[in-house]
Amino acid sequence: MALDYLDFDYSEDTEGIGVFDAMATTGPQQVAAVHAEIARVLAWAHAAFPGRKGPVGDGGDWDYDLQGMQEITLPESLEFDENTCQVRVHAGPAATPRHTVTVSISGTPEFCVAFTAQFDLA
């Protein structure tokens, strides 16, 4: 199952616990597609490892952290006023917002092998 927006990086600790990290930054038009992709990934994890979500250090097989942020850029033009020796700021119109989502999924070696195979991450 290929992913269009989430590009996962994989790391592993000395005990074999793996972490998949991905970030997607898009405009408003792609937000629904990014959210749908995240939902597809997490729905798979819940279905493939039912009842096994929880901190890996506490006996769970997998867990996740999901964060989002919306950033709006407001350009400014700066002007030096030689009479007052001050800088004046003139705000421009707000630009289109950027939406950023980060997702980290940790798991046991069994989960990581299945996740890698499911989402063609090899």
KAFENCOR-V262136 format. One record per residue. N is the residue number from 0. RES is the residue in one letter. SS is DSSP state (H for helix, E for strand, C for the rest). OMEGA is omega in degrees with one decimal (NA if undefined). Layout:
N&RES&SS&OMEGA + N&RES&SS&OMEGA
//
This chain:
0&M&C&-176.9 + 1&A&C&178.7 + 2&L&C&-178.5 + 3&D&C&-173.8 + 4&Y&C&-177.0 + 5&L&C&177.8 + 6&D&C&-172.9 + 7&F&C&167.6 + 8&D&E&-177.3 + 9&Y&E&171.9 + 10&S&E&-175.2 + 11&E&E&177.3 + 12&D&C&-175.3 + 13&T&C&179.0 + 14&E&C&177.7 + 15&G&C&177.5 + 16&I&C&-177.1 + 17&G&E&176.9 + 18&V&E&174.1 + 19&F&E&179.9 + 20&D&E&176.4 + 21&A&E&176.0 + 22&M&E&176.2 + 23&A&E&176.2 + 24&T&E&-175.7 + 25&T&E&170.2 + 26&G&C&-177.1 + 27&P&H&-176.3 + 28&Q&H&-176.8 + 29&Q&H&-175.3 + 30&V&H&-178.9 + 31&A&H&179.4 + 32&A&H&177.6 + 33&V&H&179.4 + 34&H&H&178.4 + 35&A&H&178.8 + 36&E&H&176.4 + 37&I&H&179.1 + 38&A&H&179.0 + 39&R&H&179.8 + 40&V&H&-177.4 + 41&L&H&175.7 + 42&A&H&176.9 + 43&W&H&-177.5 + 44&A&H&178.7 + 45&H&H&-178.6 + 46&A&H&-176.9 + 47&A&H&-179.4 + 48&F&C&-174.1 + 49&P&C&178.0 + 50&G&C&-175.2 + 51&R&C&177.1 + 52&K&E&178.0 + 53&G&C&179.9 + 54&P&C&-176.6 + 55&V&H&178.8 + 56&G&H&179.6 + 57&D&H&176.9 + 58&G&C&176.3 + 59&G&C&177.6 + 60&D&C&-179.5 + 61&W&E&177.6 + 62&D&E&-179.3 + 63&Y&E&172.4 + 64&D&E&-175.9 + 65&L&E&-178.4 + 66&Q&E&176.6 + 67&G&E&178.5 + 68&M&E&174.4 + 69&Q&E&-179.6 + 70&E&E&177.2 + 71&I&C&179.6 + 72&T&C&177.3 + 73&L&E&-177.6 + 74&P&E&178.1 + 75&E&E&169.5 + 76&S&E&-178.0 + 77&L&E&-178.8 + 78&E&E&176.4 + 79&F&E&177.8 + 80&D&E&-176.4 + 81&E&C&178.2 + 82&N&C&-178.8 + 83&T&C&-176.9 + 84&C&C&178.3 + 85&Q&E&175.7 + 86&V&E&176.8 + 87&R&E&-178.4 + 88&V&E&176.2 + 89&H&E&-178.8 + 90&A&E&176.2 + 91&G&E&179.4 + 92&P&E&178.7 + 93&A&E&177.2 + 94&A&C&177.2 + 95&T&C&-178.7 + 96&P&C&172.6 + 97&R&E&179.0 + 98&H&E&179.4 + 99&T&E&177.3 + 100&V&E&173.0 + 101&T&E&176.7 + 102&V&E&174.4 + 103&S&E&179.8 + 104&I&E&178.4 + 105&S&E&-179.8 + 106&G&E&175.6 + 107&T&C&176.6 + 108&P&H&178.6 + 109&E&H&178.8 + 110&F&H&-176.3 + 111&C&H&177.4 + 112&V&H&-179.6 + 113&A&H&179.7 + 114&F&H&179.3 + 115&T&H&-179.6 + 116&A&H&-177.2 + 117&Q&H&-174.2 + 118&F&C&174.4 + 119&D&C&-176.7 + 120&L&C&-177.9 + 121&A&C&NA
//
